[in-house]
């Protein structure tokens, strides 16, 4: 059984292999987003003046070590 994480946008739980992680530079906390929420969150994030401090990972990727 795969590890379960919650989409930070819609609060739906899913396997980590189906969620896309969002990393903040210099932080260890990772937020995950489902396929339904990912486009909206990405569009909203690109409108922020500090969007360069965030990096999207690949689907199923855990923490960066």
N, C-alpha and C positions, 0 to 999 in steps of 0.2 A: 504494500500500500504506500502510495506517495505521500509526501508531507503536504498538509493542508495549510493554506494561507487565505486571508480575507482580502477581497478587492477593497481598496480604501475609498473608492468612489460610491459603489452601490452596496457594499457590505455583504456581498455574496461569497461564501466559502467555496473553494475549488482546489484541485490539485495544483501544486506549484509548477508542474510541467505545462499547465495551460494558462499561466499568468505571466505577464510581462513586468519585470522589476524596474523601478526608478531609483537611481542612486543619487545622493547629494554629495558633491565633492567635499572631502574632509570629514564626512560623517560615516558611522557604521550602520545606522538605521536604513532599512530598505523598505520601500512601499511597493505593493503589487497591485496590478490592474488587470481586469478581465478583458477579453476581446471586444465586448460590447462597450466598455467604458474607455478603453485605450485611445480611440480617435478623439473623443471629446476632451480628455485630459491633456493629450498632446497638443491640441489646438489652443487650449486655455493656457498651457504652460509657455508656449511660444510667444504669447502676448505679454508676458512678464518681462520687465527690464533686466531681471537677474536670472533669466532662463539658462544662461551659460553655466551655472553652477550645478545643473542637473544633467544626468546622463541616463539614457535608456539602455537597459541590458537586453539580452536575447531571451526569448520565451523559455521558461524552465531554469533559468540561471539563478543561483542562490547568491549568497554574499560574496563580495570580492575580497579575497584574502591577501 
